[in-house]
Amino acid sequence: MTESAGITGSDARRAARNVSVLMLASVISKGALYLWQIALSVLLGPSEYGIYGTIGGMMVTAASVASFGMGLIVIRDVAREPRKAGKYWTAMLFAQTLMALGAYVGMNAFAVGYSETLRGLAALAGLNLFVDLFGTMGYDLLIAREKMARASVVETVHIALRIALAWLALTAGWGLLGVYGAAILTGALRSILLVGLNLHDGVRPEFPFDWRTAKPLLINSAPLALSSFLTLAYSHSDKLLTTGILSERVTGYLTAAFVINFGLIELLSVSVMIAAFPLLSRYYDEGRNPIFGFMIEKLTLYMFLAALPMTLSISILADGIIIPLLGEAYAPAAGILRLLVWYTGITIVGNVLTRGLLIQNRQRRLLLIRGSSLALNITLSAALLLNWRDPRGAVIASIVGEILSLALMLMSFRALGWQPGRIARSAARAAVAALPAALVMLGLRDQFIALPLLGGLGVFLSGVILSRVLDGEDWDLIYRLASSMPGAAIMARFWKRDVDLSW
């Protein structure tokens, strides 16, 4: 019996349903937000968009301090023991409110070195640290209890309202002031809805404050919080350094490329990993269950197979993406995107191992890995920006830092059922299959973008099948999961395998 056969039917259907719901919500909400970010770049222009990108880098880094890495710990632990949801909620309320205050002060102190306009807007945007705090707590508790549909509906409504209000504010001439005001108002509504859904289910903060719950939560979250801070700091350090060393306009080009890559990570990686996280946490069983290592192995391989053709196609066709999408004003962003997408592909693969180490409670190892990557990234970024005076230097530094991070995680991760040799063999075959696909895209890149894109992807898929990148066990697992998803009856008309679907 293979490891895939050891997954229970209810868990398989639940995992497939969760992934389906979150992926659909991501396509709708994150897709809308993605398009809005692109529209915003055109509406604001490179210089003002550079301010927006710089503040965005400050905000997400400060948010990692405010959340203190508790979300994933709460999802992991509440998924195992749902009765403790109220106690964890109370612990988060106390700890994260204090952390948000410190993050707001630190963010505004960091902004002192920038222009007066940027400092004022950063102070306004930072208020969202407090507004979003309660909504994020509610979202994490819903995900932990696998109420993905409810959480996804709220997130979708929130994004739609945020875009609509920001658009109205921009058309009224409020500029970035209106954009941040819309974010605060819609963030407040999101928090009310997500908190209300948990209260409706009978989940509520349990008082008095339970130090026995809070203490291990803080201890386990601290390395993860610092690791998250370091991860986000080096993800956004290129924008922060570029604004300080070069100009806000150059940062606008960098931000435009970053937004495209961030959307790909959200769609291809974050949604899948959030949906799979409760299931992986349950199957870990203190390291005794080989199914956990098996699932991490398969997720790592599948993410690599998704990231490789995406990275190649965007890198080769960057000019055909940026100029039609954003206009000639952002033409310099194409060269940045061509490099930055490689950072994105590496990140998508590394996110699986990050979650695996977290479930194993190895946050301290993650902290060391992220700290090493950040030190390398910042040092190399500053050196390249100062000497080369080109934003691509910061991108190269990010790629080098992410390669180091992935290599260290691969060296560190160990689990029953985890066989990295199988991943290496399959990845090598996929890389070979990608070579003719890249040549096809290079040969057709001057044509309408759909032709090189579809031609290259078709060649790649053919190569994956012919070179047996996926073995019989992989296809069986994919078939089982696909059969558990909505619309499986339609798939069954065209694809049949001799597989036991009792689970």
C-alpha positions, 0 to 999 in steps of 0.5 A: 500500500502506498502512502497516498492510500493511507489518507482517509476518504473524509480527509481527502474530500475535505482537503480537496474541498478546502483547496477548491474553495480557497483557490476559487476565492483567490482567483476572484478576490486576489485576482480582482486585487491583482488587477486593481494594483495594476490599474493603480500603477497606471492611475498614480504614475511611477513616482507616486506608485513608488511611494505606495510600494515603499509604504507597502513594504513598511506595512507588511513588515510591521504587520508581521511584528503585530501578528507576532507569528501567532496565526500559523501556531493557532491554526496548527494547534486549534486544528488539533484541539478545537476546544482551545479556540477561545483561550487562544483568542484571548491570548492573541487579543492581549499579545497582538494589541501590544505588538501592533502598538510597537509596530506602529511606532517602529514603522513611523520611526523608520519612515523619518529618513524619507520625504515628508509626503511619504512620512505623512501617508505612512502614519495614516496607512499604519492605522490599518495595523490596529484595524486589521488585527481583529479581522486576522484573528477571526480569519485564523480561527475560521481557517483552523476550524476549516470554515474556509467557505465563510472566511473566503466569502468575507475576504472576497466582499472585503476586497470588492468594497476596498477597490470600489471605495478606493476608486471613488476616492481617486476619481474624487481627487483624493490620491493616496490619501483616499486609497489608505482611507478606503483600506481603513474603512473596509478593514473595519468591516472585515474585522466586524464580519470575521469576529461575528462569524466566530461568535455566531458559532459559539467561539468567543474569547475565554477570560480570565487570561490563561497564562498556561495557554499564552506562554507556549504560544508566545514561546513557539511564535517568537522564532516564527515572528522573527523569521516572518519579519526577516522574510518580509524585510528581505522580500521588501528591502529592495523597494526600501533601499531603492527609494533611499538610494535611487528614487521613488520613480525607480521604486515605482518600476520595481513595485510594478514588477513586484505586484505581478510576482506577489499575485502569482505567489498568492494564487499558486502557493499561499492559498494551497498551503493555507488549505493544506495546513490543518490536514498536514498538522493532523497527520504529523502525529509527532513525527510518527506518521510517514504520510506527513513526509509523503505529502510534503514531498508531493507538494514540493514536487507539484509546486516545482512543476507549477513554478517552472513553466510560469517562471520561464514564460514570464521571464522570456515574455516580460516585454510582452506583459509589461508594456501592454499591461502598464504602458510605455511609462513602465517599460523599464519594469520589464527588465526587472520582471524578467529577473524577479520572477525567478525569485518568485518561483524559488519562493513558491517551492520554499513555502512548502518546506517552510510550512513543514518545518513549522508543523515540526515546531522547528521555528528556531531553525527557520529563524536562523535560515531567514536571518542568514538570507536577510544578512546576505540579501541586504549586504548584496543589495546595498553593494549592487545598488550603490555601485551599479545604480540599477534596481536589478541589483536589488533583485539579483540580491533577493534571488541569491538570498532565496536560493540560500534559504531554499538550500538550507531548508532542504538540508534541514527538513527530515521526516518519515515518508520524505524522500528528496531523492525522488523529488530531485530525479523528477525535477531533473526530468522536468528541467530537461522537458523545459528546455525545448519549451523555452526554445519555442517561446524564444522563437515565437516571442515576437508574435502575439503573446498567446502563441508563444505562451500556449506553444511553450506550455504545450511542449512542456506538458508533453515533455513532462508526460513523455519523460515520466516526470510523474510516476504511477503513484503521482498520477494515482494521487492526483486522480484521487484528489481530482475525483474528490473535487467538485465537477469530478463527474465531468472529469471522469468522462474523459479520464479514468484510472484503475484506482480505488476511490473508496477514500 
